[in-house]
Amino acid sequence: MKQIVVIGGGITGLSAAFSLQNEIEKQNISAKVTLLEATERLGGKIETIHRDGFVIERGPDSYLERKHAMTDLIKRVGLDHDLVNNHTGQAYILYGKKLHPMPEGAVMGIPTKMSPFVSSSLFSLKGKARASLDLVLPKSNVQGDQSVGAFFKRRLGTEVVENMIEPLLSGIYAGNIDRISLQSTFPQFETIESKHRSLILGMKRTRKPSKKSGSSKGVFLTLKQGLSSLVSELEQQLDERIEIRKNSSVTSIIKEGEGYSIKLEDNASIEGDHIIVTTPGRRAAQYFSDEIRELIGEVPATSVATIAMAFPKSAITNELDGTGFVVSKKSPYTITACTWTNQKWPHTTPEGYVLLRCYVGREHDQSIVDESDDTILSKVLDDLSDIMDVQATPEFYYVTRWKKAMPQYLVGHQENKEKVKALLDRDYPGVRLAGASFDGIGLPDCIVSGEKAAENVIQSLK
């Protein structure tokens, strides 16, 4: 019987284990899987709190509907009846001290409708004129990878990037777009430029028709009972072929004959023929040789914190009509974004209440993440008082810190991945890396990464 070990019980590791279980049964393979999780619970960054009728996500709150891997997994475990789309509404960008409506038709900051863009107060006349040059500029002659910032600045100019694109993309990656790899984050835009030359024209031609007029159904999905319900269902459906060991922190992977000895923090060890490592890159690096460690260590990660706050509706006298805002670097505030959760996800909040979720921590200044809960609350409330005239204190709140949790795919990330894979094949055959530090930070990306690693193991066993 072959021994397969999955290191890390986040969504990537769970997806890998669930996929292995299904394939082992389907193909009648003689194998046992051990899932090792360093903490006392599974799910990684997914964590849902239920309190007084509120459904509060401390980690990711949703995923893009067009990325089908997560919906497929939800269907396989029987939770598709609980899926719900977000409600749409006006989104804003906080530039300076003013909330500016996001121009209608802007996709990731790229204008596809000219009238709303031209009439927007977000940009100067000069900035709008510079962006319009995208319509006539030639294709790029850049060979290989480039930064997201350099790409968009060349196409649309600095002002549009700083005032709209950078706040939006930083909301996803919490990083410096002038260092982040285009090929590893938004390769579709490079493809659009290649095929259509102009980003604006290309986005207009390839954009799917918008949903029916008046529809409040958005492009994101979540589960009504919270994303932790997926974690619980996966854990429950893992059968006797999958041994789950929590509070089992791995310290090293040692090659022994044709297999491996996986050393744990409590000095115990586990034998494995195939290993899937899904832990964050900085932790995974310590398992391997210096050559691999150095390459994996080149994937830095930033820290962020979120604060979810519940208010009586009567206490928010200036509740704006919309789903939230992202913050430009040129705004003098601590918060980087704010979701009006009760309006974006109405099922999360009891009638008569408002649920706000604010984000803090920037790539160039993450010190706020280490402050006390009281300090974070105070600074966030000061900001909201100035931005939305919120004068009340919440009935309750939750601060969540994610230390070094947002991987930054620097320029050249894909090339480094190939180098790591070649070194693993040479020095650690049967060991595979998967997860957010390597293959994408979205939940569906992590699921695909875990399932592909599992598929690779099964092919090797066959």
Disulfide bonds with the S-S distance in Angstrom:
none
